Amino acid sequence: EVVLTQSPGTLSLSPGERATLSCRASQRVSNNYLAWYQQKPGQAPRLLIYVASSRAAGVPDRFSGSGSGTDFTLTISRLEPEDFAVYYCNQYGSSPLSFGGGTKVEIK
Amino acid sequence: QVQLQESGPGLVKPSETLSLTCTVSGDYMSGYYWGWIRQPPGKGLDYIGWIYYGTTNYNPSLKSRVTISVDTSKNQFSLRLTSVTAADTAVYFCARAVDSRPFDYWGQGTLVSVSS
């Protein structure tokens, strides 16, 4: 099973700042099938990024994904008020699918 | 626009069976992976399993207790989890995926509590 470790656990930033979230896999993620989700309280996760760097439909271009192999990054170039949420990485390249523990981006 | 909606009891007794249904609207079910993911209160996301036509894939940690089935005539798929304990208390989400893609459409989730 691929274990995903996200860091930091919490990121305290101000609107307009840049956010950099990390996701490290315990083994290589097959085909770089790594996704990022955003989740707000009481809501289902929303797909942001798939195959490490492709934005899902309707996702603003301030969100970008990068990385390959075992190390992946989600960058939010300039935080908007609606971006404060919890972010999860997810590998879907090997069975069983797995999710990271999440990074909470909170308002400083 | 495809929509998914979970339904089922919000309270299940310990040792009994949790049963949930996900109703899909706005698209046919053929050609997609249909999955279940859960989230214990205040915690992260846990993969339960998926079904693709008649093939299933389950998280090994739950495999002995989980069954996912599909009824395309009703545009529904279902989750059964047997011998539940308090550790199975969670919000349960149903979701859809395309081959080689992650889950893209999700239901709103339904809270299931396990308590006597």
Interface residues (C-beta under 8 A of the other chain):
Chain A: E1 N31 Y33 A35 Y37 Q43 A44 P45 R46 L47 Y50 A56 Y88 N90 Y92 S95 P96 L97 S98 F99 G100 G101 G102
Chain B: I37 G44 L45 D46 Y47 W50 N57 Y58 N59 P60 F93 A95 A97 S100 R101 P102 F103 D104 W106 G107 Q108 G109
